[in-house]
Amino acid sequence: MKAIFLTAAALLSTVALSAPIPVKAESTTNLRRLLETRECFGCDLTGVNLKGAHLIGVDLRKANLQGANLEGANLEGADLHGANLKSANLTETFASGTNFENANLTNANLTDANLHSAQVDGAVMIGTNLNGADGFDINLGVGGGE
């Protein structure tokens, strides 16, 4: 009896863990808006999958991209001023000339990202992974006052 219970519990937990995570209808609508208009000011795109997307010059100011997958996306010239990118995957992202000013990049993964001329003034970067990231002419301030 105990073995049957444990087997059933194992099967149910496996099914529950493999089920797709539901995406809110609002996120789907906002994703469609972003891809059609290249603009999504203040949108809720929590956990959205934009892996490999071409987002050149998009307006994502104050957008919520917490936990979003932007791996390998092209964000060249995109405006992410004040965006929430907490725990977002930005691995191998091309973010040349991208505006991250006042963005929340807490625990974001920017491994192997291209950050040439990126603007990060005022961005929160606690726990941000920058391993292998490439960049120059970045306005990254380190401590102290003026």
C-alpha positions in Angstrom: 0.0 0.0 0.0 2.8 2.4 0.9 4.7 1.6 -2.3 1.6 2.3 -4.4 1.1 5.7 -2.6 4.7 6.7 -3.2 4.5 5.7 -6.9 1.3 7.7 -7.3 2.8 10.7 -5.6 6.0 10.5 -7.8 3.9 10.3 -10.9 1.7 13.2 -10.0 4.6 15.4 -9.0 6.3 14.7 -12.3 3.2 15.6 -14.3 2.7 18.8 -12.2 6.4 19.8 -12.8 6.3 19.2 -16.5 3.0 21.1 -17.1 3.6 24.4 -18.9 3.5 27.5 -16.8 0.4 29.5 -17.8 1.0 32.9 -19.3 -1.4 35.6 -18.4 -3.6 36.8 -21.2 -2.3 40.3 -20.5 1.2 39.2 -21.1 0.2 37.6 -24.4 -1.6 40.8 -25.5 1.4 42.9 -24.5 3.8 40.6 -26.3 1.7 40.9 -29.5 1.6 44.7 -29.1 5.4 44.8 -28.7 6.1 42.7 -31.7 3.6 44.6 -33.9 4.3 48.2 -32.8 7.9 47.9 -31.4 6.5 49.8 -28.4 5.3 48.6 -25.0 5.7 51.4 -22.5 5.0 50.1 -19.0 3.8 46.7 -20.3 3.7 43.6 -18.1 5.9 41.0 -19.8 6.7 39.0 -16.8 8.4 35.7 -17.7 7.9 36.2 -21.4 10.1 34.2 -23.8 11.8 36.5 -26.3 14.8 34.2 -26.9 16.6 35.3 -30.1 14.0 38.1 -30.8 15.0 41.1 -33.0 14.1 44.0 -30.7 16.2 46.7 -32.3 15.1 50.2 -31.1 12.1 49.0 -29.2 10.5 51.1 -26.5 10.3 49.1 -23.3 10.5 51.9 -20.8 9.2 51.0 -17.4 8.2 47.5 -18.7 8.1 44.6 -16.3 10.3 41.9 -17.8 11.0 40.1 -14.5 12.2 36.6 -15.2 11.9 37.1 -19.0 14.1 35.0 -21.3 15.9 37.4 -23.7 18.8 35.0 -24.4 20.5 35.9 -27.7 18.0 38.8 -28.4 19.1 41.8 -30.3 18.3 44.9 -28.2 20.5 47.3 -30.1 19.3 50.8 -29.4 16.4 49.6 -27.3 15.1 51.9 -24.5 14.7 49.9 -21.3 14.8 53.0 -19.0 13.3 52.1 -15.7 12.4 48.6 -16.8 12.3 45.7 -14.3 14.7 43.0 -15.5 15.0 41.3 -12.2 16.2 37.7 -12.7 15.9 38.1 -16.5 18.1 35.9 -18.8 20.1 38.3 -21.1 22.8 35.7 -21.9 24.5 36.5 -25.2 22.2 39.5 -25.8 23.4 42.1 -28.2 22.7 45.3 -26.3 24.9 47.9 -28.1 23.6 51.4 -27.5 20.8 50.1 -25.2 19.4 52.3 -22.5 19.3 50.5 -19.1 19.2 53.7 -17.1 17.4 53.3 -13.7 16.5 49.7 -14.7 16.4 46.9 -12.1 18.9 44.3 -13.2 19.1 42.5 -9.8 20.2 38.9 -10.4 19.9 39.3 -14.2 22.2 37.1 -16.3 24.2 39.1 -18.8 26.8 36.4 -19.4 28.6 36.9 -22.7 26.4 39.9 -23.5 27.6 42.7 -25.9 27.1 46.0 -24.0 29.0 48.5 -26.2 27.9 52.0 -25.4 25.1 50.8 -23.1 23.7 53.3 -20.7 23.4 51.9 -17.1 23.4 55.1 -15.0 21.3 54.5 -11.9 20.6 50.9 -12.7 20.4 48.4 -9.8 22.9 45.7 -10.5 23.0 43.7 -7.3 23.9 40.1 -8.1 24.0 40.7 -11.9 26.1 38.1 -13.7 28.5 39.9 -16.1 30.8 36.9 -16.8 32.3 37.2 -20.3 30.3 40.3 -21.1 32.0 42.6 -23.6 31.6 46.3 -23.5 33.3 49.6 -23.7 32.1 53.2 -23.4 29.7 52.2 -20.7 28.6 54.9 -18.2 29.1 52.6 -15.2 29.7 54.6 -12.0 31.4 52.8 -9.1 30.8 54.2 -5.6 31.5 57.6 -4.1 29.8 60.9 -4.6 30.5 63.7 -6.9 
